[in-house]
Structures are given as structure tokens and as C-alpha cells.
Amino acid sequence: MSSHKKREHLEKIKDAIDKTNSLDESQKSDSMKRVEEWYAEDQAFEALEADLIKISQFFEGIFSELGLK
């Protein structure tokens, strides 16, 4: 999935969290924090993946075996 698409999904999730009456303010805050952390970690992994593949195509095979490509 492209970064743009992931960002769109992230915004939809954040919007749903913000608009819901099912969560109190503390739960909303914690949820927003976790969503942002997940996105940052996902972006970091994508950068790591790209860097490793630049080093060697060997890593492309590993990521494929793991179902990450």
C-alpha cells in the first residue's frame, strides 16, 4: 500500500476516533497517540526496508518470504 493511501486511512481512523461518542477524552487521546506511533513505526520500517534493498537484493527475497513485499 502506498504512503499516500496509508495516510488517507490514518486520517479516516483519526476522524472516526475524534467523532465517536463511544470513547471518553482519555481514550481518544490514547488512541490518537497509538495511531500516530504506529504510522511513524510503519514509515521507519519502510525506510529500513528500502535501505536494505539498496544494499543487496538478498533482502528483497527475505521480505518476500516474510510476506512483506
KALIN-V863232 format. One record per residue. N is the residue number from 0. SS is DSSP state (H for helix, E for strand, L for the rest). PSI is psi in radians with two decimals (NA if undefined). D_CENTER is the distance of its C-alpha to the mean C-alpha in whole Angstrom. Layout:
n,ss,psi,d_center
N,SS,PSI,D_CENTER
N,SS,PSI,D_CENTER
This chain:
n,ss,psi,d_center
0,L,2.41,10
1,L,2.75,11
2,H,-0.68,9
3,H,-0.76,11
4,H,-0.71,10
5,H,-0.71,7
6,H,-0.70,8
7,H,-0.79,11
8,H,-0.75,9
9,H,-0.79,8
10,H,-0.66,12
11,H,-0.73,13
12,H,-0.81,12
13,H,-0.70,13
14,H,-0.75,16
15,H,-0.71,17
16,H,-0.81,17
17,H,-0.66,19
18,H,-0.27,21
19,L,2.60,22
20,L,0.01,25
21,L,-0.24,24
22,L,2.48,22
23,L,3.05,24
24,H,-0.62,23
25,H,-0.75,22
26,H,-0.68,20
27,H,-0.80,18
28,H,-0.82,18
29,H,-0.70,16
30,H,-0.78,14
31,H,-0.75,13
32,H,-0.79,13
33,H,-0.67,10
34,H,-0.79,8
35,H,-0.69,8
36,H,-0.77,8
37,H,-0.79,5
38,H,-0.76,3
39,H,-0.75,6
40,H,-0.69,6
41,H,-0.75,4
42,H,-0.71,6
43,H,-0.71,9
44,H,-0.72,9
45,H,-0.70,9
46,H,-0.77,12
47,H,-0.81,13
48,H,-0.85,14
49,H,-0.74,15
50,H,-0.74,18
51,H,-0.67,19
52,H,-0.56,19
53,H,-0.58,22
54,H,-0.79,23
55,L,2.49,24
56,L,-0.24,24
57,H,-0.73,24
58,H,-0.52,20
59,H,-0.75,20
60,H,-0.73,22
61,H,-0.82,20
62,H,-0.64,17
63,H,-0.76,19
64,H,-0.60,20
65,L,-0.05,17
66,L,0.39,16
67,L,-0.08,13
68,L,NA,15
